[in-house]
């Protein structure tokens, strides 16, 4: 019966093909338990009616008796040329039914990457491919919603195909910030816009502005080197004047960008000012030129950094002095309490043993006013009635006041 239906499906009219596929699906779902037979006749359904073919593998309870996910994936690979998107849909089904095996998530991500690469090859030949954008969206959605994938394998697959957004997300998720910044700088070089890189640094808890500045300075140095090498060739600067002028303008734009970067983040706590200062090229002048509409940006950065550093030093010194004054005041109060006079009469009683305090016997007076016999006081710094540790209390109050001044 399956052989007859297969012949009808391949050679018959549309009505006969519909009938053949419908009957084949019934037989495969209800009567076939042999893997080879099932796979052989499922191919016709997959080619002619992909959605019905998918159901044979996703909504068929009897399938698990003779084939698992690995068997199905191997089979799909063998017929991929007939239905290229079938594997993608099957993997999406596996992940959608809470299948958390890392391999399936990674396989789907790699499949999306390969689809993107194929589409980008077509676009390089001036053939628009709408699937590139769709596959990028699907890939990013998978990466954001799933954590069960091999990030390194996906990164390796993304190499040399300019999938910067994917690389940056994966690097960030792994806290590989230098690698993420490197990809962001490559992306920014295309139109000399490093706004995404700056936003990435500001969004992270780590201090990443200095490493970013170092990378941009490196790009500037490369452009400046090209300009200087051409400047040495007098003939080239004359015959290739437009090229030389473009290099000169580009290196100047990078220089101004770096100076503006310092101006923007000079007092930002995420920029290591000392490290940034060490990166400034010796060739940069503090004297502004006519192209600097806001004056010399480098000089402004140095001034703001110095003022900020001095302000912090002064505030720290004030806090230290205030804390020391508060500590001395506490010590003075403590000593006064230790020397305070206490008047004892026949009505006073020891708060520990509840016996009267008689004249001529030794007793202790604690800073909170509690009075006990000498033998009833176990620790001279801890009140036996309230358990207050007076040494710790003085320390805690001093520490609290110090924190208050620092804030």
TINUBA-13169 format. One line per 3 residues: number of its first residue (from 1); for each residue x, y, z of N, C-alpha, C. Coordinates in steps of 0.05 Angstrom, whole numbers. Example, Ala and Ser with C-alpha at 12.3 -4.5 7.8 and 13.67 -1.06 7.14 Angstrom:
<rs>
1	264 -114 156 246 -90 156 264 -66 156; 257 -45 142 273 -21 143 258 1 157 .
</rs>
This chain:
<rs>
1	17 -24 0 0 0 0 17 25 0; 38 25 17 55 49 18 70 53 -9; 78 31 -22 91 34 -48 72 45 -69 .
4	47 37 -68 28 47 -87 22 76 -82; 19 84 -57 14 112 -51 38 129 -58; 62 118 -55 86 133 -62 87 139 -93 .
7	79 119 -108 78 122 -137 58 143 -145; 34 143 -133 14 163 -138 24 191 -130; 38 193 -107 47 218 -98 68 230 -117 .
10	83 214 -130 105 223 -147 95 228 -176; 74 213 -185 67 215 -213 38 224 -218; 21 222 -198 -7 228 -201 -14 258 -202 .
13	-39 263 -206 -49 291 -207 -49 302 -178; -57 328 -176 -57 340 -149 -76 326 -131; -100 319 -141 -119 305 -125 -109 278 -115 .
16	-95 264 -133 -85 238 -126 -61 241 -106; -45 262 -110 -23 267 -91 -34 272 -63; -55 289 -62 -67 295 -36 -77 269 -22 .
19	-91 253 -38 -101 228 -27 -79 209 -18; -58 207 -35 -35 189 -29 -21 198 -3; -17 224 0 -3 234 24 -20 230 49 .
22	-46 235 46 -65 232 69 -65 203 79; -66 184 61 -66 156 68 -39 146 79; -18 157 67 9 150 76 13 159 105 .
25	4 183 112 7 193 139 -8 175 159; -32 166 151 -48 149 169 -33 122 174; -22 111 153 -8 86 155 18 89 173 .
28	33 111 168 58 115 183 52 120 213; 31 134 219 25 140 247 13 117 262; -2 100 248 -17 79 262 -8 50 259 .
31	8 45 238 15 17 232 45 11 229; 61 31 224 89 27 219 106 30 244; 121 9 251 139 10 274 168 4 266 .
34	173 2 240 200 -3 231 213 24 222; 237 30 234 249 56 229 255 61 199; 267 41 186 275 45 158 250 49 140 .
37	229 34 145 205 38 129 192 65 134; 192 73 159 180 99 166 195 122 152; 221 122 154 238 143 142 235 143 112 .
40	234 119 100 233 117 71 208 131 60; 185 126 71 160 137 61 153 165 72; 166 173 94 161 200 105 173 221 87 .
43	192 214 71 206 234 54 186 247 35; 167 231 23 148 242 4 130 263 18; 122 258 42 105 277 57 121 303 63 .
46	146 300 71 163 323 77 167 341 53; 171 328 29 176 344 5 151 358 -5; 128 343 -5 103 354 -16 87 371 4 .
49	87 363 29 72 377 50 89 379 75; 107 399 76 126 401 98 114 402 126; 91 417 128 79 420 155 68 393 165 .
52	55 377 146 46 351 154 69 332 160; 91 335 144 115 319 149 127 325 176; 126 350 185 137 357 211 120 343 233 .
55	94 342 229 77 330 250 83 300 253; 93 287 232 100 259 234 122 255 256; 138 276 260 160 274 279 155 289 306 .
58	134 305 306 129 321 330 103 313 344; 84 302 329 58 295 340 51 266 334; 71 249 338 67 221 332 77 204 356 .
61	59 196 374 67 182 399 82 156 394; 76 143 371 89 117 366 118 120 356; 126 144 349 153 148 338 175 140 359 .
64	170 146 384 190 141 405 196 112 409; 178 94 398 183 65 401 206 55 383; 212 69 362 233 59 344 253 81 335 .
67	250 106 344 269 127 337 270 149 358; 294 158 364 297 181 383 305 206 368; 310 228 383 317 253 370 342 251 353 .
70	362 236 362 387 233 346 382 219 320; 364 199 320 357 185 295 343 204 276; 325 220 286 310 238 269 329 259 257 .
73	347 270 273 366 291 263 384 280 242; 393 255 246 410 242 225 395 239 199; 370 230 202 353 227 178 348 254 164 .
76	342 275 179 337 301 168 361 311 152; 385 306 164 410 315 150 412 301 122; 402 277 121 405 262 95 386 272 74 .
79	364 286 82 345 296 62 344 326 61; 364 340 73 363 369 76 362 383 49; 373 371 28 373 384 2 344 386 -9 .
82	326 368 0 299 369 -9 282 390 7; 289 394 32 273 412 49 292 426 69; 306 447 60 328 459 76 319 470 103 .
85	295 479 106 286 491 132 274 470 151; 273 445 144 260 425 160 275 421 187; 301 420 186 317 416 210 313 438 229 .
88	313 462 219 309 486 236 282 484 251; 261 476 237 234 474 249 233 452 270; 247 430 264 247 407 284 263 415 309 .
91	285 429 306 300 438 330 285 458 346; 271 476 332 254 495 347 232 481 363; 222 459 351 202 443 366 214 431 391 .
94	238 419 388 251 406 411 256 426 434; 266 450 427 271 471 447 245 481 459; 225 484 442 199 494 451 185 476 471 .
97	191 450 470 178 431 489 196 426 514; 212 447 521 229 447 545 251 426 543; 261 421 520 284 403 517 309 419 522 .
100	322 415 545 344 432 554 372 421 548; 373 400 531 399 389 524 415 411 509; 439 417 518 455 438 506 459 434 476 .
103	462 410 468 469 404 440 448 415 421; 422 412 428 401 420 410 401 451 408; 405 465 430 405 494 430 429 504 413 .
106	452 491 416 475 499 401 472 493 371; 460 470 365 455 463 337 437 484 323; 417 492 337 398 512 325 412 539 321 .
109	428 547 341 443 572 339 462 571 315; 477 549 312 496 546 290 481 545 263; 458 534 263 442 533 239 434 561 230 .
112	425 578 250 419 606 244 443 620 233; 466 616 245 491 629 236 498 622 207; 495 596 201 501 587 174 482 599 154 .
115	456 601 161 436 613 144 444 643 139; 452 656 160 460 684 157 484 687 138; 504 670 141 527 670 124 520 666 95 .
118	502 647 90 494 642 62 480 666 51; 463 679 67 449 703 57 467 726 52; 488 729 69 507 751 66 524 747 41 .
121	529 722 34 544 717 9 528 726 -15; 502 721 -14 484 730 -36 484 760 -38; 482 773 -14 481 802 -14 506 815 -24 .
124	529 802 -20 554 813 -31 554 812 -62; 537 795 -73 534 793 -102 511 811 -112; 503 830 -94 480 848 -100 454 834 -104 .
127	450 812 -89 425 797 -90 412 799 -62; 392 816 -58 380 820 -31 369 794 -21; 373 789 5 363 764 18 349 772 44 .
130	322 772 43 307 780 67 310 761 91; 320 737 85 323 717 107 346 725 127; 364 741 118 387 749 135 377 763 160 .
133	360 783 157 349 798 180 332 780 198; 316 762 185 299 744 201 315 725 217; 336 714 205 353 695 219 369 708 242 .
136	378 733 237 391 748 258 373 752 282; 348 759 276 328 763 298 323 737 313; 320 715 298 316 689 311 340 680 328 .
139	364 685 318 388 678 333 390 694 359; 386 720 357 388 737 381 366 729 401; 343 723 392 321 715 410 329 689 425 .
142	341 670 410 349 645 422 371 650 444; 390 667 437 412 673 456 402 686 481; 382 704 478 371 718 501 353 701 519 .
145	339 682 507 319 667 522 331 640 532; 353 631 521 365 605 529 393 609 540; 400 594 559 428 594 569 441 567 564 .
148	427 549 551 437 522 547 450 519 519; 471 534 515 485 531 489 515 535 494; 531 526 474 560 528 475 567 555 463 .
151	572 575 480 577 602 470 603 603 453; 623 588 461 649 589 447 646 578 418; 630 556 415 625 545 389 611 565 371 .
154	592 579 382 578 599 366 596 622 358; 613 631 377 632 652 371 651 644 349; 661 619 350 679 610 329 665 610 302 .
157	639 604 302 624 604 277 620 632 266; 619 651 284 613 679 276 638 694 266; 662 681 268 686 695 261 686 703 231 .
160	697 726 226 702 735 198 676 739 182; 653 742 195 629 747 180 614 772 190; 628 788 207 618 814 216 591 813 231 .
163	587 792 246 564 790 263 570 802 290; 576 828 290 585 842 314 566 841 337; 540 846 331 520 846 353 519 819 367 .
166	521 797 352 521 771 364 546 767 381; 569 774 370 594 771 385 594 787 411; 585 812 409 584 830 432 566 818 454 .
169	543 808 446 524 797 466 537 773 480; 549 755 465 560 731 477 584 738 494; 601 756 485 624 764 502 615 777 528 .
172	594 794 526 584 807 550 572 787 569; 558 767 559 545 747 576 566 731 591; 590 727 579 612 713 591 631 731 606 .
175	624 757 608 641 777 621 669 779 608; 670 774 582 695 777 567 694 805 555; 696 825 573 692 853 564 713 863 545 .
178	739 856 548 759 865 528 752 855 500; 743 830 497 735 820 471 711 834 460; 692 840 478 668 855 470 675 883 460 .
181	693 896 475 702 923 467 716 922 440; 732 902 436 746 899 410 727 898 387; 705 882 390 685 880 369 670 906 366 .
184	665 920 388 651 946 386 668 967 372; 694 966 377 712 985 364 713 979 334; 714 954 327 714 946 298 689 957 285 .
187	666 954 299 641 964 289 641 994 286; 653 1008 307 653 1037 307 672 1049 285; 692 1033 278 711 1043 258 698 1047 230 .
190	676 1034 225 663 1035 199 654 1063 193; 645 1078 213 636 1106 209 646 1124 231; 667 1115 245 680 1130 267 659 1139 288 .
193	643 1120 296 622 1125 316 625 1103 337; 634 1111 361 639 1091 383 619 1094 405; 595 1105 398 574 1110 418 566 1083 431 .
196	563 1062 415 555 1036 426 576 1026 446; 601 1030 439 623 1021 457 622 1037 483; 617 1063 482 616 1079 506 592 1071 523 .
199	569 1066 510 545 1058 525 550 1030 539; 564 1013 525 571 987 537 587 990 562; 607 1008 562 624 1013 585 608 1024 608 .
202	590 1043 602 574 1056 623 554 1037 635; 545 1017 620 525 998 629 536 977 647; 562 972 647 575 951 663 585 963 689 .
205	587 945 709 597 954 735 627 958 735; 641 944 718 670 946 716 679 973 704; 703 981 710 715 1006 699 727 1000 672 .
208	711 1005 651 720 997 624 726 1020 606; 723 1045 615 728 1068 598 757 1071 590; 775 1065 609 804 1067 602 812 1046 581 .
211	804 1021 584 810 1002 563 799 1010 535; 775 1021 535 763 1030 510 779 1053 499; 787 1072 515 803 1095 506 829 1085 494 .
214	841 1065 507 866 1054 497 863 1042 469; 840 1028 464 835 1017 438 831 1038 417; 817 1059 424 812 1081 405 838 1096 399 .
217	855 1099 419 881 1111 415 898 1094 396; 895 1068 398 910 1050 380 900 1054 351; 874 1057 347 864 1062 320 874 1088 310 .
220	874 1109 327 885 1135 319 915 1132 311; 930 1117 327 959 1114 321 963 1101 294; 946 1082 287 949 1068 261 944 1088 238 .
223	923 1104 241 917 1124 221 939 1145 219; 949 1154 242 970 1174 242 996 1163 230; 1001 1137 234 1025 1125 222 1023 1125 191 .
226	999 1119 181 995 1120 152 1001 1148 141; 990 1168 155 994 1196 147 1024 1203 147; 1038 1196 169 1066 1203 172 1083 1189 150 .
229	1077 1164 144 1092 1149 124 1089 1162 96; 1064 1171 90 1060 1184 64 1073 1212 64; 1073 1225 87 1085 1252 88 1115 1251 82 .
232	1128 1229 88 1156 1227 83 1162 1225 53; 1142 1216 37 1146 1214 8 1135 1239 -5; 1153 1258 -11 1145 1284 -22 1130 1281 -48 .
235	1139 1262 -64 1126 1258 -90 1097 1248 -86; 1093 1230 -67 1067 1219 -62 1047 1240 -52; 1057 1258 -35 1039 1279 -25 1030 1298 -47 .
238	1046 1299 -69 1039 1317 -91 1020 1302 -111; 1029 1278 -120 1014 1263 -140 988 1251 -128; 989 1244 -103 966 1232 -90 956 1250 -68 .
241	952 1275 -75 945 1295 -55 919 1289 -41; 898 1281 -57 872 1276 -46 873 1253 -25; 888 1233 -32 891 1210 -13 905 1219 12 .
244	927 1235 9 942 1245 32 924 1263 49; 909 1281 36 892 1300 51 870 1284 66; 860 1263 54 839 1247 68 851 1233 93 .
247	876 1223 91 889 1211 114 893 1231 136; 902 1255 128 907 1276 148 882 1284 163; 860 1287 148 835 1294 160 824 1272 179 .
250	828 1247 170 818 1224 186 833 1222 212; 860 1225 212 875 1223 236 868 1247 255; 863 1270 243 855 1293 260 828 1289 272 .
253	809 1277 258 783 1270 269 785 1251 292; 803 1231 289 807 1212 312 819 1226 336; 838 1244 331 850 1259 353 829 1275 368 .
256	812 1290 353 791 1306 366 771 1288 380; 765 1265 369 747 1247 382 758 1238 409; 784 1231 409 797 1222 434 797 1244 455 .
259	802 1269 446 802 1292 465 774 1296 476; 754 1294 458 726 1297 468 718 1275 487; 729 1251 482 724 1229 500 734 1235 528 .
262	758 1246 529 770 1253 555 754 1276 568; 744 1294 552 728 1316 563 702 1306 575; 689 1287 561 664 1276 570 666 1260 596 .
265	688 1244 598 690 1225 620 713 1231 639; 724 1256 637 747 1263 654 743 1258 684; 719 1263 693 713 1260 722 695 1236 728 .
268	691 1220 707 674 1196 711 690 1175 727; 677 1163 747 691 1144 765 700 1118 750; 687 1113 726 694 1089 711 718 1093 693 .
271	729 1118 693 753 1123 677 777 1126 696; 797 1109 693 821 1111 709 837 1135 697; 836 1158 711 848 1183 700 878 1180 696 .
274	891 1168 716 920 1165 714 928 1147 690; 913 1125 686 919 1108 664 914 1122 637; 892 1138 636 886 1152 611 908 1173 605 .
277	918 1186 625 939 1206 621 964 1193 609; 970 1169 617 994 1155 607 991 1148 578; 966 1147 568 962 1139 540 963 1162 520 .
280	961 1186 531 960 1210 513 986 1212 497; 985 1213 471 1010 1215 455 1026 1240 461; 1052 1238 460 1070 1261 466 1066 1283 445 .
283	1057 1276 421 1054 1295 399 1031 1314 403; 1013 1307 421 990 1325 425 998 1350 440; 989 1373 431 997 1398 443 975 1407 462 .
286	983 1421 484 963 1432 502 951 1458 490; 965 1470 471 955 1494 459 934 1489 439; 911 1502 441 889 1497 423 894 1509 395 .
289	879 1500 375 882 1512 349 855 1522 340; 854 1533 316 830 1546 306 807 1527 302; 813 1501 299 792 1481 295 778 1473 321 .
292	789 1480 344 777 1473 370 757 1495 377; 731 1491 371 711 1511 377 707 1516 407; 713 1496 423 709 1499 452 735 1503 466 .
295	755 1513 453 781 1516 465 796 1490 464; 818 1488 477 834 1463 476 822 1442 494; 812 1420 482 798 1399 497 816 1384 516 .
298	841 1381 507 860 1366 524 866 1382 549; 870 1408 546 875 1425 570 851 1425 589; 827 1425 577 803 1424 594 802 1398 610 .
301	809 1376 597 809 1350 610 829 1350 634; 853 1360 629 873 1361 650 864 1378 673; 852 1401 667 842 1418 689 820 1405 705 .
304	800 1393 691 778 1381 705 787 1357 722; 806 1341 711 817 1318 726 831 1327 751; 848 1348 748 863 1358 771 844 1369 792 .
307	824 1385 784 805 1396 803 790 1374 818; 782 1354 803 767 1332 815 784 1317 835; 809 1311 827 827 1297 845 833 1313 870 .
310	838 1339 867 843 1356 890 819 1357 908; 795 1360 896 770 1361 912 767 1336 928; 772 1313 917 770 1288 931 790 1286 954 .
313	814 1295 949 835 1295 970 827 1313 994; 816 1336 987 808 1355 1008 785 1343 1024; 765 1332 1011 743 1320 1025 751 1297 1043 .
316	770 1281 1033 780 1259 1049 794 1269 1074; 810 1290 1071 824 1302 1094 805 1313 1114; 784 1327 1104 763 1337 1122 750 1314 1138 .
319	744 1293 1124 731 1270 1137 749 1258 1158; 775 1255 1151 794 1244 1171 796 1262 1196; 797 1288 1191 799 1307 1214 774 1306 1231 .
322	751 1305 1218 726 1305 1233 723 1279 1249; 731 1257 1237 730 1231 1251 749 1231 1275; 773 1242 1272 792 1243 1294 781 1261 1317 .
325	768 1283 1310 756 1301 1331 734 1286 1346; 718 1271 1331 696 1257 1343 707 1235 1362; 728 1222 1353 740 1200 1370 751 1212 1395 .
328	765 1235 1393 777 1248 1417 755 1256 1436; 732 1266 1425 710 1274 1442 699 1250 1457; 697 1228 1443 687 1203 1457 706 1194 1479 .
331	732 1195 1473 752 1188 1493 750 1206 1518; 746 1232 1512 744 1251 1535 719 1245 1552; 697 1240 1538 672 1234 1553 675 1209 1570 .
334	689 1189 1558 693 1164 1571 710 1168 1597; 731 1184 1594 749 1188 1617 734 1204 1639; 717 1223 1632 702 1238 1652 683 1220 1667 .
337	671 1201 1653 653 1182 1666 669 1164 1685; 694 1158 1677 710 1140 1695 717 1155 1721; 720 1181 1720 728 1197 1743 705 1208 1759 .
340	681 1203 1750 657 1215 1762 654 1206 1791; 644 1224 1808 639 1217 1837 612 1203 1839; 612 1183 1856 587 1168 1861 582 1168 1891 .
343	558 1176 1899 551 1177 1927 536 1152 1935; 547 1138 1955 535 1113 1964 523 1117 1992; 498 1108 1996 487 1109 2023 475 1081 2029 .
346	463 1078 2051 454 1051 2060 431 1041 2043; 420 1058 2026 397 1049 2010 406 1038 1983; 432 1043 1975 441 1033 1949 445 1003 1950 .
349	438 989 1929 441 960 1927 456 952 1902; 470 930 1903 484 919 1879 463 908 1860; 466 916 1834 446 908 1814 449 879 1805 .
352	471 866 1814 475 838 1807 465 819 1829; 476 823 1853 468 805 1875 445 815 1892; 437 840 1887 414 853 1900 419 858 1930 .
355	445 857 1938 451 863 1967 460 892 1969; 459 903 1994 466 931 1998 495 936 1995; 502 960 1986 530 968 1983 538 983 2009 .
358	555 970 2024 563 982 2050 589 998 2047; 593 1018 2064 617 1034 2062 641 1018 2070; 664 1024 2057 689 1011 2063 695 987 2045 .
361	675 979 2028 680 957 2009 684 968 1981; 698 952 1965 704 960 1937 680 955 1919; 675 973 1900 653 969 1882 661 983 1855 .
364	646 976 1834 651 987 1807 627 1004 1798; 634 1026 1785 613 1043 1773 617 1042 1742; 597 1033 1727 599 1031 1698 590 1057 1685 .
367	598 1063 1660 591 1089 1647 561 1094 1644; 545 1073 1646 516 1077 1644 503 1081 1672; 520 1084 1692 511 1090 1719 505 1066 1736 .
370	508 1042 1726 503 1018 1742 526 1014 1762; 519 1006 1787 539 1002 1808 537 974 1819; 560 960 1820 560 932 1830 584 928 1849 .
373	582 906 1865 606 898 1881 629 891 1862; 653 893 1872 676 886 1856 675 857 1847; 666 839 1864 664 811 1858 642 805 1838 .
376	622 822 1836 600 817 1818 605 827 1790; 626 842 1786 633 853 1759 654 834 1747; 646 818 1727 665 799 1715 683 813 1695 .
379	672 831 1679 688 846 1659 685 875 1663; 708 889 1664 707 918 1671 695 934 1647; 695 923 1623 686 938 1600 658 930 1591 .
382	646 911 1605 619 901 1598 601 904 1622; 579 918 1619 559 921 1641 546 894 1647; 547 884 1672 535 858 1678 504 860 1678 .
385	493 883 1678 464 886 1679 452 887 1650; 464 904 1633 454 908 1606 470 894 1584; 494 883 1592 512 870 1573 523 889 1552 .
388	523 915 1557 534 934 1538 565 932 1539; 577 929 1516 607 929 1514 615 958 1508; 626 972 1528 631 1001 1524 654 1006 1505 .
391	674 988 1505 696 992 1486 686 989 1457; 670 968 1452 658 964 1425 639 987 1417; 624 997 1436 605 1018 1431 620 1043 1422 .
394	641 1050 1435 657 1073 1427 668 1070 1399; 678 1046 1394 689 1040 1367 668 1042 1346; 644 1029 1351 623 1029 1331 613 1057 1326 .
397	610 1074 1346 601 1101 1342 622 1117 1326; 647 1113 1332 668 1127 1317 668 1118 1288; 665 1092 1283 665 1082 1256 640 1092 1241 .
400	617 1093 1254 593 1103 1242 596 1133 1234; 608 1148 1252 612 1176 1246 632 1180 1223; 652 1163 1222 672 1165 1200 658 1159 1173 .
403	641 1139 1173 627 1132 1148 608 1155 1140; 596 1168 1160 578 1190 1154 593 1213 1141; 617 1219 1150 633 1241 1139 642 1234 1111 .
406	650 1209 1107 659 1200 1080 637 1202 1060; 613 1195 1068 590 1196 1049 584 1225 1042 .
</rs>
